[in-house]
Amino acid sequence: MVPSFRKFVGMVVLVVFVIVYAFIAMVVGDMTLQQSGTLVRVTYYAIAGLVWVIPAGAIIWWMEKGGKPRT
């Protein structure tokens, strides 16, 4: 795959992933933590706010993997 096209596809996938992930994390948190205490909610949203970095890093790694020309 051409590096510039790989980066374009990765960027689109990354933006869609972040939007969908944020929506799902918000809905799950709202539906399951309504009766929970503040500390539980803050902990959930702090963890959910950091977990997206792992798959995003994998997408960025994939984008950059083919970017360097081989000699």
Buried (B, 14 or more C-beta within 10 A) or exposed (E): EEBEEBBEBBEEBBEEBBEEBEEEBEEEBEEEBEEEEEEEBEEBBEEBEEEBEEBBEEBBEBBEEBEEEEE
